[in-house]
Amino acid sequence: MIELIGEANAAGAGLVSACREIGISLRTLQHWRKAFGGDGDGVDRRKGSSRLVVHRLNEEERQRILLTCNQPEYASLPPGQIVPALADQGLYIGSESSFYRVLHQAGQCHRRGRARLPQEPRSVPRLMADRPNAVWSWDITYLPTTVRGVWLYLYLVIDVWSRKVVAWDVAEMESADIAADLVKRACLRERYCRPKGFGANQSPQQPLILHADNGNAMRAATLESRLEELGVLRSFSRPRVSNDNPYSESLFRTVKYRPDYPSRPFDSKDEACEWVAAFVDWYNHRHRHSGNKFVTPHQRHSGAAKAICQQRAEVYEKARQTNPARWSRSTRCWRQPEEVWINKPSEEPDPILALPLVEAA
């Protein structure tokens, strides 16, 4: 830096301006020139510390610490337990920090014992849906029965872009086979076909992504194999982060907080299926979803929402022209959202966060 500033100064630049470009002050440059020599040869002429540490561990003490830590009775214990154990025997070799320092310098400061190593932070799943059947989200929830301790399992698959329930099932167990058949039926119903060149990155159409949490049924090999046959990619939430699967969690809340949700447990699986079928019909065809600008999921999924919102905009504009004094600004925006995200990235990308956690099934 001293050399570069000298070249810039010789070319006609001021020292203050040159220092500002590098991000230092003129006073810092003066200190550097005094410490490293006025000629800027880069040699460090600082004297350094002349303090002599008399209580530093000698080589014999260091080797004794290493031999003690490597004994069979201490091999799986951290220094925090080794030092008190030695004190109980009337021995003191060094402090805990000295033990850690010696082990670290010897390359032996690793996790001791059979406990699993701390897991690295999982990357944040970032998924974007800009059309129907681009990203599906699914999960399983419990439905109570009249038998204490016995539950029914409600499987729901929702299209993230339109919020439409594309498949559902009620079962007496949580099974990957049931989930695999459910996804297959959903693909047949939505006429989703395996993209050409799937797995070879040759398809112009992006494959469908199925997002879920980390349950046993979600990660089972049976479901993985079926998704591979269908040409569907998998995505998973981070462990213990419910916000990574927000659309399924929100749908379950809508299910269980409906006014007509039974106040008593279900008597049988048939009764639960009958109620869920009625709920899905209401949710897809009559429920005006706030995330869809208050059109039904079926209307957005089928493409009819654009014309409906255009008509609403015309009605609002006509009302504004009739009574302009009642409108301080423009009319309400009825434009449909073009993109729907799971964990939308911020404007400034975070270098710590990785790309979407999408695993090819």
C-alpha positions as a printed NumPy array, in Angstrom:
array([[  0.   ,   0.   ,   0.   ],
       [  2.877,   2.383,   0.771],
       [  4.285,   1.626,  -2.649],
       [  0.96 ,   2.217,  -4.429],
       [  0.356,   5.491,  -2.609],
       [  3.879,   6.613,  -3.543],
       [  3.262,   5.83 ,  -7.214],
       [ -0.058,   7.687,  -7.159],
       [  1.561,  10.7  ,  -5.463],
       [  4.353,  10.746,  -8.041],
       [  1.723,  10.698, -10.799],
       [  0.098,  13.83 ,  -9.386],
       [ -2.489,  12.536,  -6.911],
       [ -2.735,  14.031,  -3.459],
       [ -1.79 ,  11.923,  -0.462],
       [ -5.153,  12.508,   1.239],
       [ -7.068,  11.438,  -1.87 ],
       [ -4.856,   8.392,  -2.398],
       [ -5.28 ,   7.311,   1.223],
       [ -9.036,   7.771,   0.989],
       [ -9.2  ,   5.447,  -2.036],
       [ -7.477,   2.679,  -0.08 ],
       [ -9.542,   3.332,   3.023],
       [ -6.958,   4.697,   5.43 ],
       [ -6.165,   8.11 ,   6.822],
       [ -3.099,  10.227,   6.187],
       [ -2.052,   9.696,   9.809],
       [ -2.068,   5.93 ,   9.265],
       [  0.193,   6.337,   6.246],
       [  2.603,   8.388,   8.31 ],
       [  2.669,   5.703,  11.018],
       [  3.324,   3.026,   8.406],
       [  6.18 ,   4.938,   6.838],
       [  7.755,   5.464,  10.228],
       [  7.382,   1.803,  11.236],
       [  8.367,   0.226,   7.905],
       [ 10.938,   2.762,   6.877],
       [ 10.641,   5.944,   4.932],
       [ 11.75 ,   4.26 ,   1.707],
       [  8.78 ,   1.885,   1.816],
       [ 10.871,  -1.284,   1.382],
       [  8.27 ,  -3.323,   3.322],
       [ 10.624,  -4.457,   6.098],
       [  8.999,  -4.518,   9.523],
       [ 11.242,  -2.514,  11.83 ],
       [  9.045,  -2.788,  14.896],
       [ 10.889,  -4.223,  17.873],
       [  8.059,  -6.407,  19.083],
       [  7.48 ,  -7.684,  22.607],
       [ 10.504,  -8.309,  24.762],
       [  8.446,  -9.921,  27.564],
       [  9.666, -13.339,  28.663],
       [  6.97 , -15.729,  29.907],
       [  8.669, -17.586,  32.755],
       [  5.68 , -19.817,  33.569],
       [  5.394, -21.258,  30.053],
       [  5.015, -25.051,  29.963],
       [  8.215, -26.832,  29.064],
       [  8.404, -29.72 ,  26.64 ],
       [  8.335, -32.356,  29.384],
       [  5.11 , -30.93 ,  30.849],
       [  3.522, -30.775,  27.407],
       [  4.329, -34.404,  26.735],
       [  2.94 , -35.383,  30.143],
       [ -0.365, -33.682,  29.295],
       [ -0.544, -35.514,  25.961],
       [  0.283, -38.881,  27.529],
       [ -2.333, -38.341,  30.241],
       [ -5.078, -37.385,  27.764],
       [ -4.288, -40.444,  25.621],
       [ -4.591, -42.925,  28.461],
       [ -7.566, -45.308,  28.033],
       [ -9.471, -43.962,  31.048],
       [ -9.22 , -40.366,  29.754],
       [ -9.372, -40.893,  25.991],
       [-13.093, -40.153,  25.785],
       [-13.192, -37.302,  28.304],
       [-12.77 , -33.574,  27.741],
       [-10.2  , -31.58 ,  29.75 ],
       [-13.036, -30.202,  31.866],
       [-13.41 , -33.693,  33.375],
       [ -9.785, -34.827,  33.178],
       [ -8.413, -32.002,  35.339],
       [-10.847, -32.588,  38.282],
       [-10.236, -36.347,  38.073],
       [ -6.491, -35.773,  38.39 ],
       [ -7.083, -33.378,  41.279],
       [ -8.999, -36.133,  43.102],
       [ -5.853, -38.248,  42.809],
       [ -3.684, -35.432,  44.177],
       [ -2.191, -34.543,  40.789],
       [ -2.079, -31.192,  39.016],
       [ -0.427, -31.044,  35.612],
       [ -1.994, -27.899,  34.213],
       [ -5.193, -25.933,  33.877],
       [ -8.025, -26.808,  31.537],
       [ -7.01 , -24.03 ,  29.148],
       [ -3.449, -25.414,  29.124],
       [ -4.825, -28.863,  28.29 ],
       [ -6.863, -27.437,  25.423],
       [ -3.894, -25.406,  24.165],
       [ -1.543, -28.395,  24.164],
       [ -4.115, -30.678,  22.517],
       [ -4.847, -28.079,  19.869],
       [ -1.167, -27.59 ,  19.021],
       [ -0.718, -31.363,  18.817],
       [ -3.719, -31.732,  16.494],
       [ -5.7  , -33.743,  19.026],
       [ -8.349, -31.213,  20.   ],
       [-11.249, -33.139,  18.475],
       [-14.603, -34.279,  19.732],
       [-14.185, -37.15 ,  22.183],
       [-16.737, -39.871,  22.753],
       [-19.362, -41.55 ,  20.571],
       [-21.754, -38.614,  20.374],
       [-22.608, -37.481,  16.866],
       [-20.73 , -34.473,  15.62 ],
       [-22.623, -31.169,  15.547],
       [-24.483, -30.901,  12.272],
       [-23.642, -28.145,   9.845],
       [-26.415, -25.575,   9.368],
       [-28.735, -26.715,   6.606],
       [-29.132, -24.433,   3.641],
       [-32.366, -22.49 ,   3.385],
       [-34.794, -23.931,   0.796],
       [-35.664, -21.194,  -1.676],
       [-38.375, -22.247,  -4.105],
       [-40.247, -20.066,  -6.584],
       [-43.481, -20.974,  -8.375],
       [-44.543, -18.913, -11.396],
       [-47.143, -21.269, -12.858],
       [-49.424, -24.115, -11.806],
       [-47.746, -27.446, -11.037],
       [-44.327, -25.876, -10.519],
       [-44.004, -26.427,  -6.758],
       [-46.185, -28.655,  -4.6  ],
       [-46.09 , -28.792,  -0.827],
       [-47.395, -31.682,   1.242],
       [-47.585, -32.825,   4.834],
       [-49.479, -35.129,   7.194],
       [-51.606, -34.136,  10.186],
       [-53.572, -36.021,  12.825],
       [-57.334, -36.418,  13.011],
       [-58.684, -37.59 ,  16.391],
       [-60.869, -40.682,  16.757],
       [-63.197, -41.873,  19.474],
       [-60.569, -44.389,  20.619],
       [-58.042, -42.785,  22.939],
       [-54.52 , -42.961,  21.511],
       [-55.698, -43.942,  18.017],
       [-55.448, -41.348,  15.239],
       [-56.27 , -41.   ,  11.583],
       [-53.721, -39.427,   9.256],
       [-54.731, -36.735,   6.787],
       [-52.466, -36.395,   3.723],
       [-52.75 , -33.092,   1.843],
       [-50.86 , -31.953,  -1.264],
       [-51.214, -28.264,  -2.165],
       [-50.064, -26.339,  -5.216],
       [-47.98 , -23.434,  -3.914],
       [-48.763, -21.116,  -6.833],
       [-52.562, -21.442,  -6.77 ],
       [-53.109, -22.867,  -3.231],
       [-55.261, -25.598,  -4.761],
       [-55.454, -28.947,  -2.973],
       [-54.379, -31.262,  -5.781],
       [-54.608, -34.492,  -3.764],
       [-55.68 , -35.755,  -0.356],
       [-56.199, -38.994,   1.503],
       [-57.147, -40.251,   4.961],
       [-55.367, -43.339,   6.242],
       [-54.981, -45.289,   9.446],
       [-51.191, -45.115,   9.346],
       [-48.352, -42.904,   8.19 ],
       [-46.851, -44.732,   5.223],
       [-44.537, -43.876,   2.346],
       [-46.519, -46.227,   0.076],
       [-49.682, -44.204,   0.636],
       [-47.788, -40.988,  -0.037],
       [-46.289, -42.396,  -3.238],
       [-49.708, -43.449,  -4.56 ],
       [-51.136, -40.067,  -3.567],
       [-48.506, -38.155,  -5.54 ],
       [-49.003, -40.44 ,  -8.534],
       [-52.758, -39.82 ,  -8.514],
       [-52.135, -36.084,  -8.258],
       [-49.809, -36.16 , -11.272],
       [-52.382, -38.105, -13.299],
       [-55.185, -35.757, -12.285],
       [-53.131, -32.669, -13.131],
       [-51.809, -34.302, -16.327],
       [-48.237, -33.772, -15.308],
       [-45.831, -35.664, -17.541],
       [-42.202, -36.49 , -16.97 ],
       [-40.141, -33.802, -18.761],
       [-38.019, -35.001, -21.66 ],
       [-34.4  , -35.307, -20.703],
       [-35.179, -35.416, -16.974],
       [-31.989, -35.997, -15.039],
       [-29.771, -34.85 , -17.922],
       [-30.536, -31.114, -17.677],
       [-31.835, -31.135, -21.257],
       [-35.468, -30.286, -20.646],
       [-36.623, -26.728, -21.404],
       [-39.454, -27.226, -18.915],
       [-38.492, -27.185, -15.258],
       [-39.629, -30.344, -13.473],
       [-42.164, -30.298, -10.688],
       [-40.71 , -29.87 ,  -7.179],
       [-42.361, -31.604,  -4.229],
       [-41.544, -29.823,  -0.964],
       [-41.99 , -31.445,   2.449],
       [-40.52 , -31.587,   5.925],
       [-38.113, -34.229,   7.229],
       [-40.589, -36.895,   8.363],
       [-39.962, -40.603,   7.854],
       [-42.608, -40.894,   5.161],
       [-41.179, -37.881,   3.314],
       [-37.654, -39.308,   3.084],
       [-38.567, -42.955,   2.519],
       [-37.007, -44.85 ,  -0.381],
       [-40.425, -45.889,  -1.675],
       [-41.478, -42.294,  -2.272],
       [-38.063, -41.443,  -3.684],
       [-38.322, -44.22 ,  -6.26 ],
       [-41.851, -43.227,  -7.283],
       [-40.865, -39.58 ,  -7.716],
       [-37.95 , -40.659,  -9.891],
       [-40.382, -42.517, -12.142],
       [-42.657, -39.485, -12.358],
       [-39.83 , -37.014, -12.994],
       [-40.435, -35.026,  -9.8  ],
       [-37.696, -33.396,  -7.743],
       [-37.697, -33.301,  -3.953],
       [-37.086, -30.442,  -1.546],
       [-36.926, -30.577,   2.25 ],
       [-37.336, -28.131,   5.083],
       [-34.613, -27.515,   7.605],
       [-34.927, -29.61 ,  10.776],
       [-37.226, -28.045,  13.378],
       [-38.063, -25.053,  11.149],
       [-41.8  , -25.039,  10.495],
       [-41.594, -21.804,   8.501],
       [-39.902, -23.701,   5.681],
       [-43.222, -25.39 ,   4.881],
       [-45.645, -22.49 ,   5.438],
       [-48.356, -23.333,   2.93 ],
       [-49.07 , -26.799,   4.287],
       [-49.029, -25.515,   7.868],
       [-51.446, -22.713,   6.943],
       [-53.721, -25.186,   5.185],
       [-53.869, -27.418,   8.264],
       [-54.868, -24.43 ,  10.368],
       [-57.659, -23.655,   7.898],
       [-58.779, -27.279,   8.126],
       [-59.009, -27.422,  11.903],
       [-60.419, -23.929,  12.46 ],
       [-63.342, -24.247,  10.074],
       [-66.705, -23.525,  11.764],
       [-68.012, -26.907,  10.643],
       [-64.981, -28.848,  11.891],
       [-66.409, -31.602,  14.118],
       [-66.426, -30.753,  17.794],
       [-66.139, -34.442,  18.64 ],
       [-63.67 , -37.045,  17.328],
       [-64.406, -39.011,  14.183],
       [-66.179, -42.327,  14.648],
       [-64.622, -43.976,  11.597],
       [-62.375, -43.449,   8.62 ],
       [-65.412, -43.153,   6.31 ],
       [-66.783, -40.279,   8.376],
       [-63.415, -38.492,   8.225],
       [-63.199, -39.015,   4.459],
       [-66.677, -37.598,   3.982],
       [-65.843, -34.461,   5.95 ],
       [-62.45 , -33.945,   4.237],
       [-64.038, -34.353,   0.791],
       [-66.569, -31.632,   1.614],
       [-63.805, -29.379,   2.952],
       [-61.608, -29.789,  -0.139],
       [-64.557, -29.006,  -2.417],
       [-65.309, -25.844,  -0.435],
       [-61.651, -24.828,  -0.248],
       [-60.923, -25.268,  -3.955],
       [-64.163, -23.948,  -5.454],
       [-65.792, -21.547,  -2.98 ],
       [-63.079, -20.226,  -0.666],
       [-61.715, -16.861,  -1.85 ],
       [-58.097, -17.046,  -0.814],
       [-56.432, -13.852,   0.404],
       [-53.124, -14.876,  -1.164],
       [-54.846, -15.074,  -4.552],
       [-56.418, -11.597,  -4.405],
       [-59.608, -13.264,  -3.14 ],
       [-60.257, -15.625,  -6.006],
       [-60.711, -19.346,  -5.413],
       [-57.72 , -21.68 ,  -5.806],
       [-59.455, -23.425,  -8.693],
       [-59.974, -20.127, -10.54 ],
       [-56.296, -19.243, -10.219],
       [-55.174, -22.771, -11.066],
       [-57.299, -22.882, -14.203],
       [-56.3  , -19.395, -15.38 ],
       [-59.705, -17.742, -14.915],
       [-58.473, -15.461, -12.136],
       [-56.917, -12.929, -14.523],
       [-60.228, -12.118, -16.223],
       [-62.041, -11.995, -12.881],
       [-59.541,  -9.529, -11.443],
       [-59.652,  -7.44 , -14.611],
       [-63.418,  -7.165, -14.249],
       [-63.025,  -6.124, -10.602],
       [-60.543,  -3.435, -11.629],
       [-63.011,  -2.076, -14.171],
       [-65.798,  -1.995, -11.579],
       [-63.575,  -0.075,  -9.155],
       [-62.465,   2.364, -11.842],
       [-66.072,   3.016, -12.846],
       [-66.988,   3.65 ,  -9.195],
       [-64.059,   6.061,  -8.855],
       [-65.128,   8.013, -11.923],
       [-68.669,   8.23 , -10.565],
       [-67.528,   9.65 ,  -7.199],
       [-63.925,  10.862,  -7.587],
       [-64.006,  12.726,  -4.259],
       [-64.258,   9.424,  -2.397],
       [-60.949,   8.194,  -3.808],
       [-57.843,   9.884,  -2.496],
       [-55.531,   7.762,  -4.626],
       [-55.756,   5.085,  -7.282],
       [-58.136,   2.171,  -7.033],
       [-57.34 ,  -1.106,  -5.379],
       [-54.772,  -3.288,  -7.15 ],
       [-56.355,  -6.555,  -8.255],
       [-53.369,  -7.806, -10.234],
       [-52.56 , -11.453,  -9.548],
       [-49.152, -12.209,  -7.985],
       [-46.845, -13.546, -10.653],
       [-44.468, -15.35 ,  -8.311],
       [-44.987, -17.237,  -5.071],
       [-41.939, -17.99 ,  -2.945],
       [-40.906, -20.257,  -0.134],
       [-38.271, -18.215,   1.734],
       [-37.913, -15.425,  -0.79 ],
       [-34.344, -14.057,  -0.723],
       [-33.755, -10.523,   0.452],
       [-32.644,  -7.753,  -1.861],
       [-29.049,  -8.111,  -0.672],
       [-27.942, -11.753,  -1.028],
       [-26.457, -13.355,   2.044],
       [-23.207, -15.18 ,   1.14 ],
       [-23.732, -17.629,   4.004],
       [-26.994, -18.953,   2.579],
       [-26.712, -21.574,  -0.119],
       [-28.834, -22.349,  -3.148],
       [-32.272, -24.046,  -2.854],
       [-32.113, -27.41 ,  -1.147],
       [-33.505, -29.492,  -4.006],
       [-32.581, -33.135,  -4.193],
       [-33.15 , -35.205,  -7.289],
       [-35.273, -38.154,  -6.315]])
